[in-house]
Structure formats: structure tokens, C-alpha cells
Amino acid sequence: MKNLTIHIPELLDFDEPSMNRYLAAKLFEDGRLSLGKAAEMAGMSKREFMNSLKSLGASIFNIPSDDLEDEFRNIQNRHL
């Protein structure tokens, strides 16, 4: 993994592990990282990472809404 130094306002009160978890969650939610890679970035198992997503304000579902709508339509069409 590559290291990156960022400067954040002190009022955010993030330590390095917290920032890694937060950033991993957001990158996962945006679809830029897989669940496994995001968990690795966060320093957690996949299960721990999945369980932490809600508290980090991220969704476990990183499927774009258009794709999700297509899937629902496909399911409905199969059952007609």
C-alpha cells in the first residue's frame, strides 16, 4: 500500500486508524474499493469492517442506484 500524508483540522479529532477506517468506508461506498481492499485499508477483517460501516455513515451496499433499479426490473420480469 502507498502512504499519503494529509493535514486535517484539529477539530475533527481523527487519529490515524480512525481516518483510515473513515476513508476506507467512503471509498468502498463510492465503489472505488472492494469490500476486501477497504477492510484491509481499515486494518480490519471483512466482517468487522462490514459491521463498522453504519457507524461510519456508509452503506454496505455500494451498488449505483441505476444498477439496483435495473436488477429490480429484471427480477420483476422473471416473475411475470
MOPAC internal coordinates of N, CA, C and O (Angstrom, degrees):
PM7 1SCF
backbone

  N    0.0000 0     0.00 0     0.00 0    0    0    0
  C    1.4488 1     0.00 0     0.00 0    1    0    0
  C    1.5182 1   109.28 1     0.00 0    2    1    0
  O    1.2310 1   121.50 1   -28.94 1    3    2    1
  N    1.2882 1   114.74 1   151.06 1    3    2    1
  C    1.4482 1   121.94 1  -179.33 1    5    3    2
  C    1.5292 1   109.10 1   -91.77 1    6    5    3
  O    1.2310 1   120.27 1   -35.99 1    7    6    5
  N    1.3212 1   117.08 1   144.01 1    7    6    5
  C    1.4646 1   122.21 1   177.29 1    9    7    6
  C    1.5154 1   109.84 1   -96.11 1   10    9    7
  O    1.2310 1   121.01 1   -35.76 1   11   10    9
  N    1.3210 1   115.67 1   144.24 1   11   10    9
  C    1.4541 1   122.55 1  -179.56 1   13   11   10
  C    1.5172 1   107.65 1  -139.84 1   14   13   11
  O    1.2310 1   120.48 1   -46.95 1   15   14   13
  N    1.2996 1   116.68 1   133.05 1   15   14   13
  C    1.4612 1   120.87 1   177.24 1   17   15   14
  C    1.5188 1   108.70 1  -101.76 1   18   17   15
  O    1.2310 1   120.86 1   -52.92 1   19   18   17
  N    1.3272 1   115.97 1   127.08 1   19   18   17
  C    1.4670 1   119.90 1   176.35 1   21   19   18
  C    1.5213 1   108.87 1  -127.62 1   22   21   19
  O    1.2310 1   121.17 1   -26.39 1   23   22   21
  N    1.2946 1   115.38 1   153.61 1   23   22   21
  C    1.4638 1   121.74 1   178.13 1   25   23   22
  C    1.5221 1   107.78 1  -112.04 1   26   25   23
  O    1.2310 1   120.84 1   -55.69 1   27   26   25
  N    1.3265 1   116.00 1   124.31 1   27   26   25
  C    1.4590 1   120.61 1  -179.57 1   29   27   26
  C    1.5240 1   108.78 1  -122.35 1   30   29   27
  O    1.2310 1   120.24 1   -28.83 1   31   30   29
  N    1.3158 1   117.14 1   151.17 1   31   30   29
  C    1.4674 1   119.93 1   178.14 1   33   31   30
  C    1.5261 1   111.00 1   -59.94 1   34   33   31
  O    1.2310 1   120.24 1   -38.67 1   35   34   33
  N    1.3065 1   117.14 1   141.33 1   35   34   33
  C    1.4564 1   121.50 1  -178.61 1   37   35   34
  C    1.5220 1   112.43 1   -62.01 1   38   37   35
  O    1.2310 1   120.11 1   153.40 1   39   38   37
  N    1.3051 1   117.39 1   -26.60 1   39   38   37
  C    1.4701 1   119.79 1  -178.82 1   41   39   38
  C    1.5252 1   111.76 1   -64.47 1   42   41   39
  O    1.2310 1   119.63 1   161.13 1   43   42   41
  N    1.3288 1   118.31 1   -18.87 1   43   42   41
  C    1.4612 1   120.12 1   177.24 1   45   43   42
  C    1.5177 1   112.30 1   -74.18 1   46   45   43
  O    1.2310 1   120.03 1   156.11 1   47   46   45
  N    1.3122 1   117.55 1   -23.89 1   47   46   45
  C    1.4635 1   122.83 1   173.82 1   49   47   46
  C    1.5327 1   113.04 1    53.63 1   50   49   47
  O    1.2310 1   120.41 1  -136.14 1   51   50   49
  N    1.3284 1   116.82 1    43.86 1   51   50   49
  C    1.4610 1   122.66 1   175.23 1   53   51   50
  C    1.5158 1   109.51 1   -95.10 1   54   53   51
  O    1.2310 1   120.35 1   -45.77 1   55   54   53
  N    1.3290 1   116.93 1   134.23 1   55   54   53
  C    1.4614 1   119.08 1   167.01 1   57   55   54
  C    1.5344 1   105.76 1   -95.28 1   58   57   55
  O    1.2310 1   120.24 1    -5.07 1   59   58   57
  N    1.3222 1   117.14 1   174.93 1   59   58   57
  C    1.4670 1   120.04 1  -174.97 1   61   59   58
  C    1.5269 1   113.24 1   -61.11 1   62   61   59
  O    1.2310 1   118.85 1   132.87 1   63   62   61
  N    1.3366 1   119.80 1   -47.13 1   63   62   61
  C    1.4780 1   118.54 1   178.76 1   65   63   62
  C    1.5362 1   112.95 1   -61.59 1   66   65   63
  O    1.2310 1   120.29 1   141.45 1   67   66   65
  N    1.3257 1   117.05 1   -38.55 1   67   66   65
  C    1.4726 1   120.15 1   178.94 1   69   67   66
  C    1.5203 1   111.13 1   -65.22 1   70   69   67
  O    1.2310 1   120.45 1   138.65 1   71   70   69
  N    1.3212 1   116.74 1   -41.35 1   71   70   69
  C    1.4648 1   120.55 1   179.31 1   73   71   70
  C    1.5301 1   110.23 1   -66.10 1   74   73   71
  O    1.2310 1   120.24 1   139.82 1   75   74   73
  N    1.3326 1   117.14 1   -40.18 1   75   74   73
  C    1.4659 1   120.30 1   177.50 1   77   75   74
  C    1.5243 1   110.86 1   -61.24 1   78   77   75
  O    1.2310 1   119.99 1   136.39 1   79   78   77
  N    1.3312 1   117.62 1   -43.61 1   79   78   77
  C    1.4717 1   121.30 1   179.13 1   81   79   78
  C    1.5193 1   110.91 1   -63.77 1   82   81   79
  O    1.2310 1   120.76 1   135.00 1   83   82   81
  N    1.3223 1   116.16 1   -45.00 1   83   82   81
  C    1.4621 1   120.93 1  -178.58 1   85   83   82
  C    1.5311 1   110.77 1   -63.05 1   86   85   83
  O    1.2310 1   120.61 1   131.81 1   87   86   85
  N    1.3086 1   116.45 1   -48.19 1   87   86   85
  C    1.4554 1   120.63 1  -178.91 1   89   87   86
  C    1.5343 1   110.93 1   -65.21 1   90   89   87
  O    1.2310 1   120.16 1   139.03 1   91   90   89
  N    1.3140 1   117.30 1   -40.97 1   91   90   89
  C    1.4678 1   121.20 1   177.80 1   93   91   90
  C    1.5235 1   110.35 1   -60.99 1   94   93   91
  O    1.2310 1   120.21 1   137.94 1   95   94   93
  N    1.3284 1   117.21 1   -42.06 1   95   94   93
  C    1.4620 1   121.34 1   179.64 1   97   95   94
  C    1.5230 1   111.06 1   -62.82 1   98   97   95
  O    1.2310 1   120.27 1   136.07 1   99   98   97
  N    1.3000 1   117.09 1   -43.93 1   99   98   97
  C    1.4665 1   120.72 1  -178.80 1  101   99   98
  C    1.5303 1   111.24 1   -68.85 1  102  101   99
  O    1.2310 1   120.28 1   140.44 1  103  102  101
  N    1.3379 1   117.07 1   -39.56 1  103  102  101
  C    1.4624 1   119.81 1   178.03 1  105  103  102
  C    1.5289 1   110.92 1   -66.97 1  106  105  103
  O    1.2310 1   120.20 1   144.44 1  107  106  105
  N    1.3283 1   117.23 1   -35.56 1  107  106  105
  C    1.4593 1   121.26 1   175.07 1  109  107  106
  C    1.5255 1   109.91 1   -65.54 1  110  109  107
  O    1.2310 1   120.75 1   131.95 1  111  110  109
  N    1.3121 1   116.17 1   -48.05 1  111  110  109
  C    1.4635 1   121.15 1  -177.89 1  113  111  110
  C    1.5317 1   110.98 1   -60.26 1  114  113  111
  O    1.2310 1   120.30 1   144.32 1  115  114  113
  N    1.3239 1   117.04 1   -35.68 1  115  114  113
  C    1.4671 1   121.87 1   179.01 1  117  115  114
  C    1.5256 1   112.55 1   -78.42 1  118  117  115
  O    1.2310 1   120.17 1   174.63 1  119  118  117
  N    1.3376 1   117.29 1    -5.37 1  119  118  117
  C    1.4479 1   120.56 1   179.84 1  121  119  118
  C    1.5211 1   114.07 1    81.30 1  122  121  119
  O    1.2310 1   120.44 1  -166.29 1  123  122  121
  N    1.3233 1   116.77 1    13.71 1  123  122  121
  C    1.4657 1   120.64 1  -178.31 1  125  123  122
  C    1.5212 1   112.31 1   -88.85 1  126  125  123
  O    1.2310 1   120.52 1   161.07 1  127  126  125
  N    1.3467 1   116.62 1   -18.93 1  127  126  125
  C    1.4613 1   121.81 1   176.17 1  129  127  126
  C    1.5246 1   108.95 1  -131.29 1  130  129  127
  O    1.2310 1   121.05 1   -35.90 1  131  130  129
  N    1.3216 1   115.60 1   144.10 1  131  130  129
  C    1.4637 1   120.29 1   173.25 1  133  131  130
  C    1.5311 1   108.31 1   -71.71 1  134  133  131
  O    1.2310 1   121.04 1   -12.80 1  135  134  133
  N    1.3127 1   115.61 1   167.20 1  135  134  133
  C    1.4598 1   120.23 1   177.66 1  137  135  134
  C    1.5257 1   110.45 1   -58.54 1  138  137  135
  O    1.2310 1   120.55 1   135.05 1  139  138  137
  N    1.3278 1   116.55 1   -44.95 1  139  138  137
  C    1.4609 1   120.63 1  -178.88 1  141  139  138
  C    1.5158 1   113.13 1   -62.97 1  142  141  139
  O    1.2310 1   120.38 1   135.05 1  143  142  141
  N    1.3326 1   116.89 1   -44.95 1  143  142  141
  C    1.4718 1   120.72 1  -179.94 1  145  143  142
  C    1.5277 1   111.00 1   -67.83 1  146  145  143
  O    1.2310 1   120.44 1   141.85 1  147  146  145
  N    1.3285 1   116.76 1   -38.15 1  147  146  145
  C    1.4660 1   119.91 1   178.67 1  149  147  146
  C    1.5323 1   110.28 1   -66.02 1  150  149  147
  O    1.2310 1   120.56 1   137.95 1  151  150  149
  N    1.3244 1   116.53 1   -42.05 1  151  150  149
  C    1.4690 1   120.28 1   177.96 1  153  151  150
  C    1.5230 1   110.12 1   -62.27 1  154  153  151
  O    1.2310 1   120.76 1   138.04 1  155  154  153
  N    1.3271 1   116.16 1   -41.96 1  155  154  153
  C    1.4701 1   120.60 1   177.83 1  157  155  154
  C    1.5275 1   110.73 1   -61.27 1  158  157  155
  O    1.2310 1   120.58 1   135.23 1  159  158  157
  N    1.3225 1   116.50 1   -44.77 1  159  158  157
  C    1.4654 1   120.82 1   178.67 1  161  159  158
  C    1.5252 1   110.94 1   -61.02 1  162  161  159
  O    1.2310 1   120.90 1   142.68 1  163  162  161
  N    1.3265 1   115.88 1   -37.32 1  163  162  161
  C    1.4636 1   121.31 1  -178.97 1  165  163  162
  C    1.5260 1   112.28 1   -78.90 1  166  165  163
  O    1.2310 1   120.36 1   170.45 1  167  166  165
  N    1.3317 1   116.91 1    -9.55 1  167  166  165
  C    1.4575 1   120.27 1  -178.53 1  169  167  166
  C    1.5160 1   112.83 1    72.50 1  170  169  167
  O    1.2310 1   120.96 1  -145.41 1  171  170  169
  N    1.3387 1   115.77 1    34.59 1  171  170  169
  C    1.4590 1   121.46 1  -175.85 1  173  171  170
  C    1.5238 1   109.64 1  -132.46 1  174  173  171
  O    1.2310 1   121.19 1   -16.30 1  175  174  173
  N    1.3396 1   115.33 1   163.70 1  175  174  173
  C    1.4621 1   119.31 1   170.35 1  177  175  174
  C    1.5314 1   107.33 1   -74.04 1  178  177  175
  O    1.2310 1   120.70 1   -15.23 1  179  178  177
  N    1.3280 1   116.27 1   164.77 1  179  178  177
  C    1.4670 1   119.06 1   178.03 1  181  179  178
  C    1.5219 1   110.86 1   -59.07 1  182  181  179
  O    1.2310 1   120.46 1   137.01 1  183  182  181
  N    1.3249 1   116.72 1   -42.99 1  183  182  181
  C    1.4722 1   120.46 1  -178.93 1  185  183  182
  C    1.5263 1   111.07 1   -63.02 1  186  185  183
  O    1.2310 1   120.44 1   134.18 1  187  186  185
  N    1.3280 1   116.77 1   -45.82 1  187  186  185
  C    1.4735 1   120.28 1   178.67 1  189  187  186
  C    1.5253 1   110.56 1   -60.86 1  190  189  187
  O    1.2310 1   121.10 1   137.28 1  191  190  189
  N    1.3313 1   115.51 1   -42.72 1  191  190  189
  C    1.4626 1   119.63 1  -179.07 1  193  191  190
  C    1.5225 1   110.95 1   -64.50 1  194  193  191
  O    1.2310 1   120.45 1   134.23 1  195  194  193
  N    1.3395 1   116.75 1   -45.77 1  195  194  193
  C    1.4641 1   120.18 1   178.38 1  197  195  194
  C    1.5251 1   110.59 1   -57.87 1  198  197  195
  O    1.2310 1   120.55 1   136.87 1  199  198  197
  N    1.3279 1   116.56 1   -43.13 1  199  198  197
  C    1.4673 1   120.18 1  -179.96 1  201  199  198
  C    1.5167 1   112.68 1   -67.80 1  202  201  199
  O    1.2310 1   119.83 1   156.20 1  203  202  201
  N    1.3241 1   117.94 1   -23.80 1  203  202  201
  C    1.4639 1   120.82 1  -177.94 1  205  203  202
  C    1.5259 1   113.13 1   -87.76 1  206  205  203
  O    1.2310 1   119.91 1   166.65 1  207  206  205
  N    1.3285 1   117.78 1   -13.35 1  207  206  205
  C    1.4646 1   120.04 1  -173.16 1  209  207  206
  C    1.5260 1   113.04 1   -58.97 1  210  209  207
  O    1.2310 1   119.64 1   136.31 1  211  210  209
  N    1.3215 1   118.29 1   -43.69 1  211  210  209
  C    1.4701 1   120.26 1  -178.04 1  213  211  210
  C    1.5247 1   110.82 1   -60.50 1  214  213  211
  O    1.2310 1   120.45 1   135.77 1  215  214  213
  N    1.3283 1   116.75 1   -44.23 1  215  214  213
  C    1.4678 1   118.88 1  -178.68 1  217  215  214
  C    1.5285 1   111.53 1   -68.58 1  218  217  215
  O    1.2310 1   120.39 1   161.07 1  219  218  217
  N    1.3360 1   116.85 1   -18.93 1  219  218  217
  C    1.4648 1   120.98 1   177.58 1  221  219  218
  C    1.5273 1   111.85 1   -92.07 1  222  221  219
  O    1.2310 1   120.46 1  -177.60 1  223  222  221
  N    1.3216 1   116.72 1     2.40 1  223  222  221
  C    1.4604 1   120.83 1   178.01 1  225  223  222
  C    1.5172 1   113.35 1    76.38 1  226  225  223
  O    1.2310 1   120.30 1  -155.45 1  227  226  225
  N    1.3320 1   117.03 1    24.55 1  227  226  225
  C    1.4643 1   121.21 1  -179.17 1  229  227  226
  C    1.5287 1   109.53 1  -120.91 1  230  229  227
  O    1.2310 1   121.34 1   -22.27 1  231  230  229
  N    1.3002 1   115.04 1   157.73 1  231  230  229
  C    1.4600 1   121.22 1   179.78 1  233  231  230
  C    1.5234 1   110.13 1   -97.05 1  234  233  231
  O    1.2310 1   120.76 1   -33.35 1  235  234  233
  N    1.3088 1   116.15 1   146.65 1  235  234  233
  C    1.4620 1   120.36 1   175.37 1  237  235  234
  C    1.5256 1   110.23 1   -73.11 1  238  237  235
  O    1.2310 1   120.31 1   160.64 1  239  238  237
  N    1.3149 1   117.02 1   -19.36 1  239  238  237
  C    1.4584 1   122.12 1   179.77 1  241  239  238
  C    1.5164 1   109.17 1   -95.01 1  242  241  239
  O    1.2310 1   120.80 1   -67.38 1  243  242  241
  N    1.3244 1   116.08 1   112.62 1  243  242  241
  C    1.4589 1   118.89 1   179.38 1  245  243  242
  C    1.5200 1   110.65 1  -110.39 1  246  245  243
  O    1.2310 1   120.99 1  -143.09 1  247  246  245
  N    1.3284 1   115.71 1    36.91 1  247  246  245
  C    1.4579 1   122.20 1   178.98 1  249  247  246
  C    1.5300 1   107.62 1   -93.31 1  250  249  247
  O    1.2310 1   119.82 1   -53.46 1  251  250  249
  N    1.3346 1   117.94 1   126.54 1  251  250  249
  C    1.4713 1   119.36 1   177.38 1  253  251  250
  C    1.5227 1   110.72 1   -56.81 1  254  253  251
  O    1.2310 1   120.49 1   -35.87 1  255  254  253
  N    1.3228 1   116.67 1   144.13 1  255  254  253
  C    1.4652 1   120.95 1  -175.19 1  257  255  254
  C    1.5258 1   112.15 1   -58.81 1  258  257  255
  O    1.2310 1   119.55 1   145.00 1  259  258  257
  N    1.3331 1   118.46 1   -35.00 1  259  258  257
  C    1.4667 1   120.04 1   178.08 1  261  259  258
  C    1.5201 1   110.77 1   -63.03 1  262  261  259
  O    1.2310 1   120.12 1   137.43 1  263  262  261
  N    1.3244 1   117.38 1   -42.57 1  263  262  261
  C    1.4639 1   121.14 1   178.42 1  265  263  262
  C    1.5197 1   110.93 1   -64.71 1  266  265  263
  O    1.2310 1   120.65 1   141.14 1  267  266  265
  N    1.3251 1   116.36 1   -38.86 1  267  266  265
  C    1.4579 1   120.85 1   179.65 1  269  267  266
  C    1.5289 1   110.46 1   -64.77 1  270  269  267
  O    1.2310 1   120.39 1   137.78 1  271  270  269
  N    1.3312 1   116.86 1   -42.22 1  271  270  269
  C    1.4616 1   121.07 1   177.86 1  273  271  270
  C    1.5297 1   110.42 1   -62.24 1  274  273  271
  O    1.2310 1   120.30 1   138.39 1  275  274  273
  N    1.3427 1   117.02 1   -41.61 1  275  274  273
  C    1.4632 1   120.69 1   177.30 1  277  275  274
  C    1.5226 1   111.11 1   -60.90 1  278  277  275
  O    1.2310 1   120.61 1   137.82 1  279  278  277
  N    1.3241 1   116.43 1   -42.18 1  279  278  277
  C    1.4672 1   120.37 1   179.04 1  281  279  278
  C    1.5220 1   111.20 1   -62.11 1  282  281  279
  O    1.2310 1   120.30 1   136.33 1  283  282  281
  N    1.3356 1   117.03 1   -43.67 1  283  282  281
  C    1.4655 1   120.26 1   178.63 1  285  283  282
  C    1.5274 1   110.78 1   -61.71 1  286  285  283
  O    1.2310 1   120.55 1   137.73 1  287  286  285
  N    1.3350 1   116.55 1   -42.27 1  287  286  285
  C    1.4625 1   119.87 1   178.01 1  289  287  286
  C    1.5309 1   110.82 1   -61.96 1  290  289  287
  O    1.2310 1   120.66 1   136.13 1  291  290  289
  N    1.3227 1   116.35 1   -43.87 1  291  290  289
  C    1.4683 1   120.26 1   178.95 1  293  291  290
  C    1.5246 1   111.41 1   -60.10 1  294  293  291
  O    1.2310 1   120.66 1   137.99 1  295  294  293
  N    1.3162 1   116.35 1   -42.01 1  295  294  293
  C    1.4714 1   120.31 1   179.41 1  297  295  294
  C    1.5195 1   110.01 1   -64.63 1  298  297  295
  O    1.2310 1   120.40 1   135.81 1  299  298  297
  N    1.3374 1   116.85 1   -44.19 1  299  298  297
  C    1.4632 1   120.42 1   179.81 1  301  299  298
  C    1.5210 1   110.91 1   -62.05 1  302  301  299
  O    1.2310 1   120.39 1   137.83 1  303  302  301
  N    1.3277 1   116.86 1   -42.17 1  303  302  301
  C    1.4649 1   120.80 1  -178.61 1  305  303  302
  C    1.5272 1   111.81 1   -65.19 1  306  305  303
  O    1.2310 1   119.94 1   146.56 1  307  306  305
  N    1.3058 1   117.72 1   -33.44 1  307  306  305
  C    1.4609 1   120.82 1   179.70 1  309  307  306
  C    1.5187 1   111.87 1   -70.47 1  310  309  307
  O    1.2310 1   120.62 1   154.72 1  311  310  309
  N    1.3276 1   116.43 1   -25.28 1  311  310  309
  C    1.4680 1   120.09 1  -176.32 1  313  311  310
  C    1.5226 1   112.76 1   -99.82 1  314  313  311
  O    1.2310 1   119.97 1  -171.32 1  315  314  313
  N    1.2997 1   117.67 1     8.68 1  315  314  313
  C    1.4729 1   120.32 1   178.79 1  317  315  314
  C    1.5069 1   111.71 1   -90.02 1  318  317  315
  O    1.2310 1   120.10 1   180.00 1  319  318  317

